[in-house]
Amino acid sequence: MLKLIVSNALTGECQEATLTPELTPQGECLVGRALNCDLVLESRDVSRVHSKITVQAGKYCYTDLGSANGSYINNKEVQPHQNDALKTNDLIRIADFIGSLVQI
């Protein structure tokens, strides 16, 4: 189970999200602006299906799915289609949204 707090830098709105990719049939949680994503981020700067979070070898991984505006982990640009291991206190930035990992 992965817990994060997502804040919108423009509006100041925050939401808490709990993602459990290990419990889904596909083994992943999708992030994007499409309503069928597990974590929906409402902004035109977020791709419909922007990224995914998976569990690989017992670790949570973040993968940008070739989004138009990219993603950043701890202010470092994420390369498209590359799995990046996540750890507690990491910051994921997608457009004006910042997700802070509070529990892994």
Steps between C-alpha positions, in 0.01 A plus 500: 500500500629840398364815666556843357376853543441678171485878493421735215753786503255733321188447710649379828258207501628178659380143485623186668530192282564136582618288208527123508636382165581161650126435538394588144471236226749693285739557791503875441327825590454757226545875553352758262205720421281221356217400731599133485841572660557391859627850585325773299679835463269755340715720277548536124877485570463142624476231231190280496712208620816674619680235704466182698614363835590133518662257741814330372725278708316619811556871429261766376606647166385809311491503120417798279311360201637748246285789622504832313628706795708244688540414868757576768607310810681718754545765227674255267334440164368146458594334173195362313432127536774458762415354842616717790492347850303703754572553868331679788525881479553503122326785317336427165414803287255480212409841352377711795448197725749386762458160661682441827549134591415473868498122535628206302 
